[in-house]
Amino acid sequence: MSEESKPTAKKSIIKKIHSTGPMRALMAEYFKELEVAAQTGEEKVAWCTSVGPAELLRAFGFRVYFPENHGALLGSSRMAADLIPAANAVGYSPDICSYLTSDVGSYLNRKTPLTRAFGMETVPKPDILVYNTNQCRDVQDWFSFYQREFDVPLCGIDTMRNVGEITRAHLDGLVAQHKALVPTLEEVTGTRFDPDRLKEVVRSSYQCTLAWKKVLRIAENVPSPITFFDGTIHMGPAVVLRGDDRAVAYYETLMAELEQRVAEGVGAVDDEALRFYWDGMPVWGKLRENAEFFGERRACVVASTYCNSWIFEDLGCDDPFEGMARAYTELFIVRNEPFKERYIEDMVRDYGISGIVYHDSKTCPNNANNRYGLPKRLADRLGIPYVMFQGDLNDLRLYSEEQTRTQFEALIEQITEQA
């Protein structure tokens, strides 16, 4: 074949963020520390839900592992669909959280993306399992599976749902639940609770929150230097290393790169013409495809409900227990429909949104906000076009790429015609 007749490789529309290298190194370091702790027993390992009391666990010296992060890795590596049937076979419904079913399937099949990514044969064995039901009840059932497997303590916090105003009664109950964890954590670690250490960890977590918020808010610039799809990757340290100063340092590095883009007028999407808001979970196995789809059409998904879920400004409270109680209860997912409408309306205004994409995730109804009329109410009030597509966070058998692309195309055409 002559040089002229050889097919040319398609140039990726996705712009590389150079800080991705340091982030991957930091994540590798984090997982290596977990592996060593589990193998040697010199440090205790706690499993924690992603929006759980990680600060309290770190104050006790635990290495903290987040199964939901592992679930996202199972989705993005496209291993999930092959593993979910193993969980179904032992009684877990295909209709429940596909993070849960893919993670349980991973355990039962002894297969994990951590092997390829970080050379780990398996996930680190826990010494304790700690949950918070602020996201859904599934996390408690998920951790209950591992409590039966590993025969280690299981404890957690039961958070109310569909909350409007956060009241003193809400906070007092949640603070009491946080404090009730302390005796069990003392027993597992053999150390006494140190309130000053907790303040240090919460302070670091608060600094991480501020740094992560700056990263997300820089997307208010036109053109935006970062996309939602970038955010789902770079949120890693905010999820698994909050309370650790290395996360803060990483976001300072990332922010410097993004600020340079802004100063030079460089957008994450060339010739940005449309700006979208993404509500609901990512489709982890289709991040690249979706990023390229929008980028090729000069459309930038600049903001999302999901990535903002790891902004915990109430950690700045003087009392660390009240700070944790407030931060993990004032989440979008915990709140009622009027609160969610106001929140998305503010995001539409702040980011100059052209249209909204609602992901109706089959196995994650708690993160699907299109089921009770919210999209139409917002569209009627704001005049913002929207589309709702059906899919899933991990189970690609529930996602139709052709149908979804047709829906995205229709939304873009609608906005373009109205312009």
Helices and strands as residue ranges (DSSP letters): H 20-40, E 45-48, H 54-59, E 63-65, H 67-76, H 80-89, H 98-109, H 113-118, E 128-132, H 138-150, E 154-157, H 168-180, H 182-189, H 195-217, G 218-220, H 228-234, H 236-240, H 245-263, E 274-279, G 284-286, H 287-296, E 299-304, G 307-310, G 313-316, H 320-327, G 332-334, H 337-351, E 355-361, G 365-367, H 374-382, E 386-391, G 396-398, H 401-418
